[in-house]
Amino acid sequence: MSGDLGPAGPAGGVRLQKVLARAGLGSRRVADELVSAGRVKVNGQVADPGRRVDPEIDRVEVDGVPVAVRPGLVHYLLNKPAGVVSTVSDPEGRPTVVSLVPAEPRVHPVGRLDADTEGLILLTNDGELTNRLTHPRYGVDKEYLAHVDGGALRPHQLRALRDGVVLDDGTTAPARVSQPSPGVLRITIHEGRNRQVRRMCSAVGHPVLRLVRVRIGPLRDPDLGPGEWRPLRVAELHALQAAATATAGDPVTTTAGDPEPVIPGDPGTLGTGGGPDRALR
Ligand code: URA
């Protein structure tokens, strides 16, 4: 539309197709097709093929899903070991998740894992994605493996976890819960309350001995060892953006191939997604 010229103006900025290709949407030809098909919006309006954008300012969406077009954005997936805090700094001097990834550009963790919880956490300098992922309306589901005290849970205890248990800050929302082996629970929740999984398990009489996050929305990585990180692949970033665009209350989703056999202890042995790209820098 000729009226949708944003800050980049008619001649300034970068051709939209180039920006899309750079963001990993495919070749320029594919990007051309997306634009010609009317699937690309800039600042909320369907973009013309000749559209130019300022990647720093303009908001680009494909099929309603925001595309990270700003240069300099980084997104890391880290397998947090126990004992590391998920903050930018720690007054007690404990190692932080930020100290495990490159210092520049500066990144922050998206959400929290307890210091004693292990597993996947996202670090980024992408404020918009962070807001979406942490906003209750859009928050993606997260999957945990919990090794609990007291042996196998009985069916009524599993049912209570699934239906919702009463905690001091209210009843938990329905969760997906299975027991792949006695005393090992696979729990998928959508809420992000403080120490939620630990409190849920304690509420049914089985305190957590070890807790590992093995999935964040569409992201898994069975090959990422404790303390290791890697950049998100373009397809993963898009899948995450799409998941963070869906409205909360949509059914809890899983990645293909779930569930898989449990080998306690290592998130790297607990998934099927992810693949071998460990491009550690
Ligand atoms: N639930 C917990 O109890 N702890 C975490 O770190 C994450 C979810």
Boltz pocket constraint, residues with backbone or C-beta under 6 A from the ligand:
constraints:
  - pocket:
      binder: B
      contacts: [[A, 112], [A, 113], [A, 114], [A, 115], [A, 117], [A, 193], [A, 194], [A, 195], [A, 196], [A, 197], [A, 198], [A, 199], [A, 211]]
      max_distance: 6.0
